[in-house]
Every structure is written in C-alpha cells, then in structure tokens.
Amino acid sequence: MSNINFENVLPEGTILKRRYSIDAHLASGGFGNTYVAIDNETNERVAIKEFYIQEICVRHEPDGEVTTGTTGNRDIFDAQHKKFHTEAKRIRTLDNEHIVRVRDLFSENGTSYYVMDYIKGYNLYNLMKELDRPLKEEEVMHMVEQLLDALEYIHGKGIFHLDLKPANAIVQEGSGIVKLIDFGSSKMMENGRPKVTNTGLNYTKGYAPLEQIEQNIEKVGPWTDLYALGGIMYNLLTRQQPPLPSDIAENGKKVLQLPSDVSETTRHLVYWLMSPDRKKRPQCVKQVKDYLEKKKVANSNPSGIKNKTSRKKKSNLLSNIVKAIFIVLITVSIFCIVYRIIGYTKERTPDETTIEHKSTKEDSKYVRDSLIRVKLGPEYFHEYSYTGNVSTSNDNLPQGYGTAVAHLGDGRTCTYKGNFKNGLCEDNTGKATMKFSNGAEYVGTFVMGYFKNGKFTDSEGCVYDGVFFKKNQLKDGKRTHKDGTVEYYNNGDVIRNK
C-alpha cells in the first residue's frame, strides 16, 4: 500500500504537458491528488487533478511515472481510470458560471490529469469554520439560489451530481459567486435511466437520501441532489451534521431543529427537501424556484414587481464576508510571523524577541536535558526537556535534530524525535516520530509543531494515514479501525466507508 505522503505527490516545479508548472500540492483523496499550478502559456493560476489511487499506486523517481504493484491492482486502476476520464469529459462539456470549468485533459506519467479554473476562496465547510458561527438565513438562501441554478443546468444535461455537500461548493473571493465542484460521483442519465449501472453510488452521510444509501440507482433523480441541498441548508444554518434519512423517517421534523429566527418559508423548504420519501420531495429544481418566488412575492413584494438588484446586493454581501475573512487571515498571518519568534528558554523573559535564524556549526551547540519553553505549537508541547542541537545566536532554541520529552500531567509523557526550527517540531523528512505514553504514535512530517502528513496510530489501535489540518485534525486520508472497517476522509469529511 502507498501512503498519502509527499513521496506520492509531484514535487514543486514539475512541468506537465510542457505547459503547466506545479506550484503547490493542494489536497489528496483516495482517488487523486490536486495541485495548484501555473499555466505558462497564459501565466494564469490553475488547479490540476491527477488520477492516483492512494492504496495501490506507486510513483517512481525521478520521472514521476505511476504504476501499480499487481495485475489485480492494474484491473482496478484501469476501471477507475476510465471513470476519471469520463468525469473530466463530462465536466468539460458544462458551461455555467456556477460550475467549475475544465480547461484541459491529458495523459502523462502513466496516468491522467485534468486542468480546472483555480477558484480563490472558501468552500462552504471552511467558510463556516473561519466565521466560527452558523450562517445567517439571508447568506444561506443566496447560496441556495446559486446552487439551484447549477443543479438546474446539470439536470438539464442529464447529469446528477450525487455528492452535493458544503465541501463541494466554493464561494469565489471578490465576486461572491458560488461554484459547484467535484463530479467524481456523478451519473449520466438517458431517458430517465442511468447510462452505466455497473458502478456503485458513493455518498456522504447526512447528505444522501435512502435511495442513494441503498444503492438503488433506478430511483435516483433530481430529487436525490435536492435532498443533499436540504442537508447543506441545515448544516449552514445550524453548524450541525444533518441527521440520517432513517432518523428523519422515524422521528420526523423534531430531528431537524432549526434556529428560532429562521423564517417559516426556509424552515418548510428544508423539511420538504429532506423528506425521506423521494416522492414527497420536489421533483425538479423548477418546483423549488417556483416555491421561493411565490413566497418572495407574497412576503416581501406584495406589488408583484421584482427587485432586480436584490441578488446583486446579496452577492456583494457574500463577497464582503469572504473578503473580510481573507483580511483577517492576512492580519493573523502577519501577527503569527512576529509572534513565532517569541519562543523562549527558562532564563528568558516573555518580552524578549529573536530573529528567525538557521543555525550553523559556528553558532550551534549540543545540550542535554535542557528545559525549553515556547509559546507556539500544540499546548502540550509548550514546555519540554530537550537533548540535541540549539542555536546560540537564537537564545539557545532547538535548531536541527534532537529529542524532546514533554510531561502531559498525571504521569503521562510525549516524546518527539526529529528536526526542530526555532524551538518547534519542524520536519519534512517523513521520518520524525512522536510517541505518547498511552501507546499512541505518529510518524511523518511536522509543521509549526503540528502533524502534517503521516501515519497516526491511536491508543486503541486505529490507524489514520494521510494529511492533517492544523491542530492535528484529520483532513485527507484513510482511517482503519481495529475491526478492519475503513473510513476515507476528504477535506475533513468521511466520504466512504468500507
């Protein structure tokens, strides 16, 4: 098995198709890697998705060629590779401002790539995390209007998305336009029936209705995507995971509690969209739009004259929210750059500052069991006993390779072996280790003291292999439980259970 680590992604500076220069690795999932790149012909930033099955693919150095280990794996690769091509070709035919645009599709390195517009902004999942609050009803309904436009367009093309969720809708910075992404689970229909029936239906819990969970492709329709839209509305309004359709069927509306200030119009729409019985949901996007238009006219514009500027105002509102988040993040980043250099040893006062400095043989010395205190990184590693190299010109902060032991209280300890930078665990070799006295262990890369990309085994024997958000939260990877069950994570969401 190939881990989700830096050995499995293309390095920065890689040139694809003699045109696209890889700028950074953006994300990885079970079936692919996504990169930010520069189109050297247009000098524009683009996003590139690479087909790469994390469990069976191997990348060879130095040419980056992708292969599989066995004939059986090759059959799996070929089948999914064909599906990847179909997905790219399907999206490439779409032309709607609320759907990410595919620019190019090509094969190289024994696999395939497709090039998309790079959307600078936040997906709805991360937007809510940055705001640290549920979204207001006006904000949610503005996004819903745009997602309805996207769904109406693809349904008109005979395509059902089938993985609609907050992580798959991005609010573009500046314009406030919402764009639908990731058609990897989509299905093409013809005369109301699926063109291909030999592949299963992927789904995300909370956003999938019964017909999708039960793999009943014959019952899939526009109402399936509309159920997911209801799940998005519920999530954005409450910051809660939507309930399962079985729970709704058993307990009714009481499991769909919404804030008291949500209007009856929106409340009814969520109930309608998330009906467990597909026949009781809206049967097409037009029914939802007609419902909203009727309520809008009745409640806010009794004269019947449409307000043509309302949507533009809402776009400006959403755009301003996203802009505000970016400004806050830039401010925080500047603060962190300054604050990062305030690591200190026991002899140092909290008001002293240092300049980030890379130690050399001349300003480095070896210490044993030295007490170190820092202010950044995980709280449990703010004070530790250190053996290794320190920088004498940077207030004797650990710099380079060393070993540290932190005491967590109640007799528990945490031991780190790897490289340090300005007193923080910072190691890109993939071989640094952090072992906890309860038996938990992490092996991989570290950034600013936190896990970045590697394998974490918890005290109960569950193993997560993949990429982490800051503060060691699971992002993109695979988690194997002790009983053999497997969960796949995509941007923090569980996307597939086996």
N, C-alpha and C positions, 0 to 999 in steps of 0.2 A: 504494500500500500504506500502511496505517496502522500506525504503530509502537505497541508496547506502552509507552506513556508516560502521564504524568499528564493529557495532553490527552484520552486515550481513556477515562478513568475519571471517575465522578461526583465532584464536589468534596464535601468535608465540609460537612454542613449541608443537603444536598439532601433534600427531602421527597418521598417516593414514596407514592402512593395516599392522600395527605393523612394518612398514619399513621406511616410509617417514616422516621426521620431518620438519614441516613448519618453514621456516626461516624468510620469509617476505611476505607481500601482495604486489604483483607487479602491478596489474591493475584490474578494474572491467568494465564490459559492461552490456548491457541489459539482456544478457542470461548467464552470467557466471563470476566467479572470477578466477584470475590467480595468482599463488603463486610461489615463489622460495623456494625450499626445498632441504634437504639433503637426499640422498639415503643411509641409514645406513648400507646396505649390501656392497655397493661399495665405500662409502664415497665420492660420486660424487654429484655435484650440478645438480639439475633437475628443470624443470618447470612443474607445475601441474595445469591443468584446471579443475575447478569444475563447474558442471551444477547448475545454480542458477538464476532463473528469478527474477530480481530485483523488479518488480511490484507486484508479487503475492506470493513470497516465504517468509517464516519466519524461522529464526534459533532459536532453543530453547537451553537454558542454563540448566545444564552445559555440556550436552552431545553433543551439536552441531547438533542435529537432525534437518533436513529440512522438513517442511510441508507447505501445502497451506491452505488458510482460508475457501474456499467453494468447493462444488462439481464441480461447473463450472470451477473454477480455477484448480481443480485437472485434469480435462479433458485436459485443455491447457498444464498443466505441463507434463502429460503423453505423449502427442503428440510431444512436443518439446524434451522431454527426450529421446524418441525413435530416433529422428533426431540426437541428440547429440551422442548417441551410434553409429549410422550409420556413422557419421562423423569420430569418433575415429577409428572404424574398417576399414573405407576406407583409412585413412592416414596410419594405421598400416601396410597395405599391400605394401606401397610405399617404395622403396629403391633407393634413388638418392641423391647425395651429395648436391643438391640444394633445397632439400625439408626437412623440419624439421622432425626428426624421432620420432615416437611414440613408447615408450618402454613398456607401461603397461596400462591396462584398468581394472577398478574395481568399485564396488558399495559399498557405506558406507554412514552412516548418512542420509539414505533415499534419496540419490541422487547418482550421478556417477562422476568419476574422470578419466582423462587420463594423463599419465606421458610422458613428452617430453624431448628431449635433451634441456639443458639450453644453449642458444646461447648468449655469451657475445659479445656485440657490439651495433650497432645502426641500427634501421630501417631507410629506406631512407628518410622518413619525418623528423626524428630527426637529421639525419646526416646533411641534408641541413640547418636545424636550427642552429646546432652547428658551421658549417662552415660559416654561415651568408652570403652565396653567392650562385648563381646557380652553378651547377656542370659543369665542363669542358666537352666538347664533348667526349674526349677520356675516361674520367671516366664514363660517361653515357653509352657509347657503350660497355664498358667492362661489366657493369652490365646487359645490354640488352642481351649480348651473353649468360650470365649465366641463366637469366630468360627464354630465348628461350629454353635452354636445359631442364629446369624444365617443361615448358609447353609442349615441345615435348614428354617428358616422360609421363606426366599425360594424355595427349590427346591420347597417345598410349594405355593407360589403360581404355579409355572411360570415363575419368573424365574431366569436365570443372570446373575451379576454380571459376569464376564469381564474384570475389571480389578482383581482382588484383589492387593494389594501393601502393603508397610509404610506407604506414604504415604496409603493409603486406609482406615486403621484408627486411630482416636483413642482414647487412654486418658484418660478423664474425670478431672479433678482432684477429689480428695475421695472419690469413690466407687470409683475404680479400674475402673469399667465400661468395657469396650472397645466402641466403636461403629463400625459399617461405614458408609462414606460413598461418594459419587461413583458414581452408577449410570449415568453417561453412556455407557458401553459395553455396558450390559446388554441382554439379549434376552428377549423374552417367548415362551414355548413353549406349544403347544397339541397335546395328544395326541402328545407327544414330538417335535413338529416346530416349527420357528420360524414365528411368525405373519407376519413380514416377512423377505424374503430379498434385497431389493434394496439393502441397505446392507452394507458390509464389516464385518469383525471387527477392531476396534482391539486392540492388545496392547502389553504392556511386556516387553521382552526379559528372560529369566530367570524370568518368572512365567507364561509362556504355553506350553502344550504344542503338539505338532506340528499337531493338527487345527485349532488357532486360528491358528497362523502360516501354515498352508497355506490359510486362508480356507475350510475345509471345514465349513460351518455344519451340515450334515446329521449330522456326527459329534460335534457339541458336546453336552455333557450335564453332569450333576452332577460327573462325573469331571474336567471341564475346570477348574472352580473348585477342586476338591480338589488338582489339580496345583499351582495357584497357592498354595494353603495350604502345601503342602510347600516351595515356594520361600520363603515367608515364614519358615517354621521354620528352614530352612537359613541364611537371611540373618541372623536374630536370634541364632542360636547361634554364628555364625562371623564376622559383620561382613563377609562376602564376598558379591559378586554371585553369584546362583545360576547354574550352568552352563546352556548351551542344551540342549534335549532331544536334539538331534543329537549333542552331545558325550557325553551320558549313554548314548545308544544305542550309540555307537562304543566308549566306554571303560568303561562300567559304573560300579560303585559307587566306583571309585577317584577319580572327579571330584567325588564328594560326601563329601569328607573332613570329619568332624565332630570336635570336641574329644574327647579320650580319656575325659573324665569323663561324657560323655553316655551315658545308660542304653541297653541293648540294645533296650528297648521303643520309646524315642523314635527311636533310630537306624533300626530296622526300619520305623517309621511314615514317616519321611522318604523312605526308599527306595521304599516302597510307593506313597506319594502321587505321587512324581516319576517313576514308571515311564513311559518313552517310549511304550509300548503302552497305549493307553487301556483296553483290555480287561483289563489286568493291574493297573489301579488299583482302589481302592474304587469301587464303582458308585453309592454313595449315602452320605450322612452317617451314617446308622444303622450301616453296617458299621464305620466308624471309631470311633463311640461304643462299639459292642459290643466292638471290639478293646481299646480303652482300659479299659473297665470290667472285662473279663476279666483283663487284666494287673494292674489295680489290686487286684482281689480276690485274685489268685494271689500277688502280690508283697508287698503292704503290709497286707492284711487277711484272713489265711487263715481267720478265723472266718466270713467272709461277711457280717458286719454292716457296713453302710455308715456311713461317718463323715460326718454331715450338716454338721459345722462346717468341714470342710476347705476347701470353696470360699470360705466367708466369710473364713477366715484368709488365703487366697491373695489375695482382693480387698483385704483390709487391707494385705497386704504390697505389692501393686502400687500401692495408693493412697499408701502411705507413701513409695514410691520417687518418685512424681510430686510429692508434697508437698515432699520433700527437694530435688528439682531446683528447684522454684519458690523455696524459701527461699534456696538457693544463688544463684539468678539475682538475687533481690532484693538480697542482700548484695553481689554483684558490681556490680549497678547503682549502689548507694549508693557503693561504692568508686570506681566509674568517674566518678561525678559529682564526687567530691572530687578524684580523680586527674586529671580532664580539665583542671583549671585549673593544672596544673603545667607548661604549655608555657613555654619559656624561650629567651632570646636568648643570644648568645655571652658577654655581660657578666654574665649572671645565674647564680647558684649553684643547684644542683639542689634545695636545701632550701627555696627561696623559693616562696610560693604567691600566686596572684592570684584575684580575684573576677571571674566572668564579667561582661563589660561590653560593651555595644553602643556603639561609638564615635559621637561627634557631630563636627560641624565644629570645635568648640572644643577637643576632645581628640584630634584626628586630625592626622597629618602625612604627607607624602609622602616615601618613601625610595627610594633606587636601589641595587641590588646589595647589599642588607643581608643578612648571614648570619643565618639563623633556625634555631633548634633547638627541636623539640617532642618529646614522649615518646609521644603517642598517634597513632593512624592507622597507615597502612602503614609498615613498617620502611624501605622505600626512600625515604620522604619525611620522615624524622625530621630531616634537615638539608638546607637548600636556600638558594639565593640568591634574594632577593625584591626586586621592584620594584613599589611601589604604596602604598596607604594602610595605616598602622599606628595603633594606639591608644596614645597617650602615657600614658594612665591605666591601661593594662593591659600594662605592661612592653614597649611597642613591638612587640606581637604583631600580625601581619597581621589587619586587620579591614576588610572591604569588598572592593572589586575590586582585583586585582593579578595579576602574572605571577611564577611561581616556576620555577626550574630546579634539579633535583636531579641529582647525579652518582652513577651506579649502579656505578661501577667499570669497569675495562677500557675507559675512554673513552666509555662509554655514558651517555646523559643522558635525562632525562624532564622535559618542560615542561608546566606547568599554567597555563591562563588562565581566570580566573573569580573568584567571590567566596570570601572567607575568613571564618572565625569562630574567634576565639581561636587563630589560627595554623594551623588545619586547613582543608582544602578543604571548603567547605560551600556548595552552590549548588543552588537549586531551580528555576532558570530553564529548565533543559534545554539550555542553550547552552554550558555550560562544556566546556573541552576539555583532554585530557591526551594529549600526543604523546610517543612513545618513539623514540629514535634508530634503532631497528631497523625502523621503519616502522609499528609498531602504533599505533593511535589510538583513543581513547574520546571520545564526545560525549554529554553527558547531564547527569544530576543527580548530586550528591555528598552524602554524609552522613558526618560524622566522618572525612573523608579518603578514604573508600571509594566505589567506583562504587555507584549505587543503581538508576537506571532510564535506559537509553540504549542506544547502539549502540557495540559494540567490534569493531574490525577488527584481527585479529592480523597478524603479520609475513608470514604465508603467504597472506593474502587472505581467510581465513574471516571471516564477519561474523555476530556474535551481536547480536540486537536484542531487548531485554527487561529484566527485573528481575534484580538480583543479590542473593545473600546477602551478609552482612558478609564482609569479606576477599576481595571480588571474585569469589566463586564463582557460577556460573550457577544461576539459580533458575527463573524462569518466562519463557519466550520462545522465539525461533526462531533457529536457527543454520544459516546457509547456507554450505556448503563451496565451494571454488573450482570444483569439477567440477559444481556445481549441485545436489548432494544436500542435503536439508534435514532437520534434526532439530528436534523440538519438545520443550521442557523444561517439566515440571510439578513444582514443588517440588524441583527438582534432578534428577529422573528424566527420561530420554529416553522420551517417551510415544508418539512416532510418527515413523517415517522415511518420506521420500518420495524 
